[in-house]
Amino acid sequence: MRNTPDISGHYTSGDLLRRLESRLRDDGADAARPTFEALAPYDHFHGRGIEATEELVQDLQVSPSDHILDVGSGIGGPARLFAQRFQCRVTGIDLTAEFCEVARHLTAQLGLTERNVFEQGDALAMPFGDAVFDGAYTMNVSMNIADKRAFFAEIHRVLKLGAWFRLAEIAQGPGGEPNYPTPWARTGASSFLATPAETCANLEASGFVIESQRDTAEAALAYAARSRAVVEAGGQPPHRAVSLVHGALAEEAIANTGHALKEGRTVPIELACRKVSESDG
């Protein structure tokens, strides 16, 4: 991640907040006082948007005293959902400074600054002590990270013994490399896909025990079909984060993502893991 400086540039526009406020006004929302519902199509920047975030939290046991880590926190939608749902603290870290700035702004508007903190930084060298967090998650982030084992080991380091870790990522499928651009990379130079088997091996080598694993391709295809039906009926797609962040690039990136999924070039996966040992394996 530190050796691929173009990654942050892929996500940076310099006017993200202005464009978000314009989108909110077009939606009929109050851009100065947005609600969670108004922001939901824009602030969950990962496959299936808030639907995937809701699935992530539905079976978690989180108490108000817990401190959760969001790795690759974007503009903060999932972190704010956790804080609102469980009344817990959530710290987000993201490489892209503009994402962190917008995340802090939106969090202040929603009155969650005491529960949500966003740090700009490198996920391979996080500015946190050992065994700090009660749980962690990352959603569609590791595709930009070449050294998966170091990434997982760093998350393992900052988690308390017994803490949970949830991972959602786009894995490499058997059909070959996807075409670019995609939402996570303009070219293959900043895309580092691993197969599901490689992902599991790297997690285990980093000290995690994998409790469950699932392929979410079917769910992604169903979500895309429902989204098309909404658009064909004259509505807006339920997930608009990619078009917000990438502007003119978004249409091609979304199309390439859809083709890659259908052709087996990529496989979306979700894993539930736990830190059961202080050793990094």
C-alpha positions as MATLAB code, in Angstrom:
seq = 'MRNTPDISGHYTSGDLLRRLESRLRDDGADAARPTFEALAPYDHFHGRGIEATEELVQDLQVSPSDHILDVGSGIGGPARLFAQRFQCRVTGIDLTAEFCEVARHLTAQLGLTERNVFEQGDALAMPFGDAVFDGAYTMNVSMNIADKRAFFAEIHRVLKLGAWFRLAEIAQGPGGEPNYPTPWARTGASSFLATPAETCANLEASGFVIESQRDTAEAALAYAARSRAVVEAGGQPPHRAVSLVHGALAEEAIANTGHALKEGRTVPIELACRKVSESDG';
ca = [
       0.000    0.000    0.000;
       2.846    2.366    0.845;
       4.531    1.459   -2.449;
       1.545    2.310   -4.661;
       1.010    6.079   -4.300;
      -1.517    6.181   -7.127;
      -4.092    4.361   -4.978;
      -5.127    7.401   -2.962;
      -5.199    9.451   -6.157;
      -7.686    7.009   -7.658;
     -10.190    8.005   -4.976;
      -9.383   11.720   -4.654;
     -11.242   14.430   -6.545;
     -10.762   17.521   -4.373;
     -14.446   18.394   -4.441;
     -16.111   15.275   -3.034;
     -18.083   17.093   -0.335;
     -19.404   19.665   -2.797;
     -20.530   16.921   -5.164;
     -22.156   14.975   -2.330;
     -24.071   18.038   -1.161;
     -25.225   18.666   -4.729;
     -26.451   15.066   -5.001;
     -28.305   15.363   -1.705;
     -30.048   18.549   -2.822;
     -31.025   16.868   -6.087;
     -32.523   14.057   -4.002;
     -34.615   16.594   -2.079;
     -32.559   16.202    1.119;
     -31.180   18.944    3.350;
     -27.444   18.926    2.623;
     -26.734   20.908    5.810;
     -28.609   18.430    7.994;
     -28.569   15.080    6.172;
     -30.160   12.018    7.704;
     -28.711    8.518    7.824;
     -31.273    7.493    5.211;
     -30.357   10.328    2.830;
     -26.658    9.460    3.043;
     -27.078    5.687    2.747;
     -26.883    5.482   -1.083;
     -23.572    7.388   -1.006;
     -21.601    6.582    2.152;
     -21.323    2.778    1.906;
     -18.648    2.525   -0.789;
     -18.500   -1.241   -1.313;
     -20.404   -3.926   -3.185;
     -24.159   -3.922   -2.463;
     -23.778   -0.805   -0.337;
     -25.744   -0.591    2.896;
     -27.336   -3.987    2.223;
     -23.924   -5.610    2.713;
     -23.232   -3.503    5.814;
     -26.539   -4.570    7.349;
     -25.643   -8.205    6.716;
     -22.274   -7.644    8.376;
     -23.786   -6.348   11.614;
     -26.835   -8.581   11.883;
     -25.233  -11.460   13.786;
     -22.550   -9.554   15.698;
     -22.608   -9.178   19.453;
     -21.351   -5.637   20.127;
     -21.718   -3.799   23.431;
     -21.666   -0.023   24.050;
     -18.285   -0.391   25.767;
     -16.672   -1.954   22.688;
     -14.151   -0.138   20.515;
     -14.363   -1.280   16.870;
     -11.904   -0.695   14.022;
     -12.988    0.057   10.438;
     -10.041   -0.508    8.082;
     -10.561    1.459    4.877;
     -13.378    3.539    6.306;
     -14.117    5.707    3.256;
     -16.540    8.521    4.073;
     -17.754    6.685    7.141;
     -21.139    5.107    6.438;
     -20.457    1.700    8.035;
     -18.676    3.238   11.047;
     -21.627    5.540   11.727;
     -24.061    2.641   11.330;
     -22.118    0.660   13.951;
     -22.034    3.639   16.320;
     -25.745    4.320   15.935;
     -26.809    0.682   16.121;
     -24.673   -0.434   19.073;
     -23.807    2.882   20.779;
     -20.162    1.744   20.608;
     -17.018    3.612   19.598;
     -15.647    3.124   16.090;
     -12.290    4.301   14.801;
     -11.839    4.380   11.052;
      -8.572    4.532    9.156;
      -8.216    5.305    5.456;
      -5.310    6.115    3.149;
      -7.296    8.809    1.311;
      -7.205   12.130    3.170;
     -10.260   13.517    1.369;
     -12.349   10.541    2.471;
     -11.356   11.175    6.096;
     -12.174   14.885    5.842;
     -15.651   14.188    4.435;
     -16.215   11.404    6.981;
     -15.475   13.795    9.862;
     -17.767   16.453    8.396;
     -20.708   14.079    7.969;
     -20.138   12.557   11.398;
     -20.306   16.008   13.007;
     -23.531   16.763   11.124;
     -25.047   13.559   12.514;
     -23.884   14.252   16.066;
     -21.597   11.224   16.348;
     -18.180   12.782   16.908;
     -17.929   11.285   20.399;
     -18.336    7.776   18.969;
     -16.680    8.011   15.543;
     -13.062    9.028   14.889;
     -11.388    8.913   11.473;
      -7.608    8.732   11.027;
      -5.743    9.207    7.768;
      -3.090    6.518    7.607;
      -1.593    3.335    6.206;
      -3.348    0.052    6.972;
       0.028   -1.711    6.892;
       1.400    0.471    9.705;
      -1.542    1.644   11.784;
      -0.959    4.260   14.506;
      -2.590    2.115   17.203;
      -1.181    0.094   20.053;
      -1.302   -3.671   20.403;
      -4.564   -5.349   21.462;
      -6.662   -2.147   21.429;
      -9.846   -3.132   19.585;
     -12.720   -5.482   20.444;
     -13.519   -6.162   16.806;
     -12.590   -5.067   13.289;
     -13.934   -5.174    9.769;
     -12.813   -4.208    6.289;
     -15.071   -4.021    3.255;
     -13.642   -4.100   -0.287;
     -10.269   -2.667    0.712;
      -7.671   -5.418    0.381;
      -7.873   -5.420   -3.430;
      -5.547   -2.393   -3.277;
      -3.023   -4.116   -1.008;
      -0.276   -6.308   -2.447;
       1.008   -7.771    0.833;
      -2.145   -9.426    2.172;
      -0.318  -11.312    4.894;
       1.175   -8.097    6.313;
      -2.245   -6.431    6.109;
      -3.959   -9.203    8.042;
      -1.096   -9.440   10.528;
      -1.389   -5.724   11.296;
      -5.120   -6.086   11.967;
      -4.368   -9.125   14.124;
      -1.856   -7.060   16.110;
      -4.297   -4.323   17.106;
      -7.105   -6.710   18.110;
      -7.669   -8.012   21.619;
      -7.477  -11.735   22.254;
     -10.813  -13.279   21.301;
     -11.825  -10.337   19.090;
     -13.750  -10.874   15.877;
     -12.683   -9.793   12.390;
     -14.955   -9.609    9.333;
     -13.559   -9.357    5.825;
     -15.387   -8.658    2.574;
     -13.348   -8.428   -0.601;
     -13.351   -9.008   -4.325;
     -11.315  -12.160   -4.910;
      -9.650  -13.372   -8.099;
     -11.880  -15.790   -9.979;
     -10.887  -18.550  -12.406;
     -11.845  -16.534  -15.511;
      -8.741  -14.345  -15.672;
      -8.038  -10.721  -14.826;
     -10.921   -8.228  -14.910;
     -10.907   -5.377  -17.363;
     -10.085   -1.935  -15.962;
     -11.052    0.587  -14.754;
     -12.962   -0.827  -11.800;
     -14.213    1.003   -8.707;
     -11.017    0.024   -6.844;
      -8.387    0.578   -9.557;
      -7.897    2.579  -12.725;
      -5.457   -0.010  -14.078;
      -4.121   -3.388  -13.041;
      -1.029   -1.697  -11.588;
      -2.892   -0.887   -8.370;
      -5.108   -3.983   -8.227;
      -3.912   -6.979   -6.223;
      -6.554   -9.685   -6.285;
      -6.053  -12.946   -4.420;
      -8.034  -16.138   -4.865;
     -10.361  -17.235   -2.047;
      -7.888  -20.005   -1.151;
      -5.003  -17.539   -1.009;
      -7.065  -15.211    1.159;
      -7.806  -17.991    3.639;
      -4.170  -19.080    3.720;
      -2.988  -15.526    4.390;
      -5.531  -15.025    7.167;
      -4.502  -18.250    8.875;
      -0.810  -17.462    8.466;
      -1.473  -14.109   10.142;
      -2.929  -15.807   13.222;
      -6.658  -15.801   12.527;
      -9.027  -18.723   12.807;
     -11.643  -18.669   10.039;
     -15.110  -19.350   11.445;
     -17.092  -19.051    8.220;
     -16.650  -18.221    4.555;
     -19.146  -17.524    1.802;
     -19.187  -16.640   -1.856;
     -21.597  -13.697   -2.338;
     -21.685  -13.725   -6.151;
     -25.336  -14.768   -6.202;
     -26.278  -11.966   -3.828;
     -24.314   -9.469   -5.944;
     -26.012  -10.556   -9.167;
     -29.447  -10.370   -7.531;
     -28.668   -6.901   -6.190;
     -27.584   -5.740   -9.652;
     -30.815   -7.083  -11.165;
     -32.939   -5.269   -8.577;
     -30.979   -2.069   -9.174;
     -31.534   -2.297  -12.941;
     -35.248   -2.785  -12.382;
     -35.398    0.369  -10.248;
     -33.581    2.397  -12.896;
     -35.729    1.001  -15.712;
     -38.798    2.034  -13.736;
     -37.490    5.614  -13.637;
     -35.854    5.605  -10.199;
     -32.303    6.084   -9.027;
     -30.042    3.115   -8.324;
     -29.962    2.289   -4.597;
     -26.140    2.317   -4.552;
     -24.694    5.588   -5.873;
     -21.329    5.744   -4.100;
     -19.239    4.728   -7.127;
     -20.725    7.450   -9.325;
     -20.249    9.980   -6.502;
     -16.567    9.148   -6.030;
     -15.534    8.459   -9.620;
     -17.739   10.743  -11.670;
     -17.294   10.195  -15.412;
     -15.206    7.070  -14.806;
     -17.998    5.367  -12.886;
     -20.094    4.051  -15.773;
     -17.211    2.112  -17.319;
     -15.969    0.940  -13.911;
     -19.398   -0.379  -12.935;
     -19.833   -2.106  -16.294;
     -16.435   -3.798  -16.001;
     -17.280   -4.972  -12.492;
     -20.521   -6.511  -13.708;
     -18.844   -8.285  -16.617;
     -16.069   -9.601  -14.353;
     -18.599  -11.063  -11.949;
     -20.657  -12.734  -14.680;
     -17.560  -14.109  -16.423;
     -16.027  -15.535  -13.261;
     -13.083  -13.156  -13.366;
     -13.910  -11.985   -9.849;
     -15.649  -13.583   -6.881;
     -16.984  -11.493   -3.976;
     -16.335  -13.263   -0.684;
     -17.043  -12.653    2.995;
     -15.213  -14.282    5.895;
     -15.746  -14.281    9.650;
     -12.538  -14.718   11.641;
     -11.328  -14.556   15.234;
      -8.075  -13.837   17.021;
      -7.546  -16.831   19.303;
      -3.833  -16.452   19.996;
      -1.422  -13.610   20.687;
       0.958  -15.183   18.189;
       0.862  -13.875   14.619;
       1.373  -17.399   13.400;
];
